[in-house]
């Protein structure tokens, strides 16, 4: 349970980082509409809402698949950012990575709430973790504006890779403990 809270915290930080970093890049660029990130956030929220209510396409995909998708997307965008520092590149990156991060956050929220014994405590814990992580994410994202984009994208890539490794390690440890219990009871 603690691992899920930690990963939840990490992905909300990543969400805040991506939002504030991209917003700062767009604000400094020559894009006509400075509110494009806010509009994209609203569109992403609507897409996820429609999917949760009607389509159920994103909710059928496993958590590990989203991690790998995030790793692949970060790799592609990192390669593109080496050649292009256009603000549109950051906007496209924001759109796709925010969809992935938002769905991962929802999946973690769902898992945490199903494992919590007291639903009101679960919501309270999630809200406090979410608020703290957003503060960290926004603050760090605004401070990282002078960092080259490929370092920033590598950091987001590191978050996805670490999540895959931590979840695999926990699964391997759990499987190892269960095998020992079975061996001990026989």
N, C-alpha and C positions, 0 to 999 in steps of 0.2 A: 504494500500500500504506500509506503514511504517513497519507493522508487517512482510510482506513478505521480505522486504529488511533486516530486523533484523534476520529473520530465515535463509535467504540466507547467511548472514554474519556468523551466528553461524555454519551452515553446512560446509562452506568453512574452518572455523577454525577447525572444527572436522576433515575434510579431511587432512589438514596440520598436525594436531596432530597425526592422525593415521599413516600418511606417515613417519613423522620424528621419532616417537616413534618406529615404526616397523623397520625402516632402522637402527636406532641406536642399537636395540636389535640384528638384523641380523649381523651388523658389529662387534659386540662383541662376537658373537657366533662362533661355529666351522663349520658353513655351508661352503661348498666348493665354492659356487658361491655367492659372496657378492652383485651382481647386480640383484638378483632375484626380488627384490621389483620394480626396474625399469622395468624389463621384464613384471612383472605382471601388472604394470600400463599401459604399452603399450597394453597388451592383453585385459585389461578391456576397454580401450578406443576403441579398435577395435570391441569388442563385442557390446558396446553401439552404435557405429557408424553403424554396420551392422543391429542392431535392429531398429535404427531410419530410415535407408534407405529401408530395405526390410521386416523385420519380424513384427515389431510393437507390440511385445509381452510386453516389459517393459513399453512402453508408454501408454498402455491400463490400466495398474494397477493404482489405485487411490493413491494419496499422503498419505492418512491415512494408507493405506495398507503397504506402504513402511516404515512408522513410526513404525507400529506394528511389521513388519518383522525385523526391526532394533532392536527393544526392545527384541524380542525373541532371535535373534542371539546373542546379547550382553549377555543375560542371560545364554545361552548355553555355550558361550565361557568363561564367568566368572566362571561358574561351572567347566569347563575343566581346566582352568588356576589355580584353587586351587590345582589340583593334578599333573599338568604337566607344567613345565616351559621350555619346549622344544621350540626352535626357530621355528620349523615347525608349532607349534600351532599358533604363532603370524603371520606367513606367511598366513596360512589358514584364520585366522581372518581378516587379512588385505584384502585378496582377496574378501571375501564375503561382508564385511562391506564397502569396497570401491565401489563395484558395487552399493550397496544401496545408499550410500551417493552421488555418481556421478549422479545417476538417479534423486534423490531428488533435487540436484542442478540444473539439466537440467529442471525439472518441474517448479522450482521456476523462473528460467531465462525466461522460456516460458510465465509464468503467468505475470511476471513483464513487459516483453516487450509487451504483448498484452494490458496491462493496461496503459502503458506510451503513452502520446499523441504525443511525439516527439521521433521517433525511434533512432535518433543519440544521443539524451540525455540519452535515456534508455541504450544504449550500453556503453556510457561513464560512467554513474553511476554504471553499473554492473562491468565494468572493474576496476574502482577505488575501489569499495567495495571488489572485488575479490583479488586485489593485497594487500590491507591492511589486509584482513583476512588471506591470505596465510602467510604473514610476521608474524602475531601473532601466527598462528598455528604452523609454523615451529619452531619459537623461543620457544614457550611453550612446544612443544613436545620434543625438545632436552633437555630442563631443567627437564622434568618429568622422565628422564631415571631411576632415583633412586627410583621412586614411584613403589610399588608393582603393578603387572599387573591387579589384580582384582580391585584396586582403579581406575586405568586408564580406564578400561572397564566400571566401574560403572559411571565414568564421561561421557563417550560416551553414555551410557544408559540414563543418566540424560538429555543429549541434545535431544535425541529422545523423551523421556517422556514429557519434557517441551514443545516441539513442538506440540505434540498431545494436551496437555492441553491448550496451547495458541490458537491453531486453533479452538478447541471446544469452548473455552470461547468467541472468536470473533464471531463464528457462533451463539452462544446462545445470545450474546448481540445484534447482527444484527437482529436476529429473534424477540427479545424482542422490539427493537426499531420499527421494521416494524409493530408489533402487536399494539403498541401504536399509530402509525400513522394511522392505519386502524380504531382503536377505536376512535381516535380524529376526523377523517373525517366523521364517521357515525354520 
